[in-house]
Amino acid sequence: MSNMKHGFLSLFILLLFACESNEDKAGRFFLMGNNSLAEGNYKEAARLYTEALQKNPKMKEAFNNRGVAYFKDKKYTEAIVDYTRAIKEVDAYYMDAWNNRADAHYAAGMHDEALKDLLFLGEAYPDSAWVDFKAGLNLVAMKEYKRAINAFDKSLNKDSLNVEAIVN
C-alpha cells in the first residue's frame, strides 16, 4: 500500500474513533470490564468500569458490575456504595443492584440493612423463594432463630425442592 493510502487510512481510523460517542466508549470499557471480571481480574475490572462511568455516569450496569468486582475482591463497603449509586442515581427499580446490595450487606455483617433490601425485593418478587431464603440466612446471623425458621418455611412453601432451605 502506498504511503499516501496508508496515511489516509490511518487518518480515517483516527477520525472514526474521535467521532465515537461517549456512550459507545462507555460500552467498550464496560465490555472489557466484563471480560476482566469473568477472568477473575477484579482490580482491572473495577478500573475499566470506572472508565465506563467517566464516559457515561448514568450507566447503571457499570455501577452494578463494578460493585460485583469489589464484592468478589471482598471490598464490601465499596460494593455497597456502587449498588446504592445505581439505585439512587440511575434506577430506583434496578433489581440486580438491590439483590447484590443485599448480598454485600450480608457479607459485611449489616444484616438489618440486608433485610431492608430483601423486604423491597420481596415486594417486587412475592413468589420468589430465594428472597425468603436470604432473609432466613440474615436472621440466623442475627440469632433470631424463630424468625429465621419462619423465613425458611416461607421459602420452602414457595419451592419445596430448595435443599438449602431444608438444611437451614
Buried (B, 14 or more C-beta within 10 A) or exposed (E): EEEEEEEEEEEEEEEEEEEEEEEEBBBBBBEBBBEBBEEEBBEBBBBBBBBBBEBBBEBBBBBBBBBBBBBBBEBBEBBBBBBBBBBEEBBEEBEBBBBBBBBBBBBBEBBEBBBBBBEBBBEEBEEBBBBBBBBBBBBBEBEBEEBBBBBBEBBBEBBEEBEEBEEB
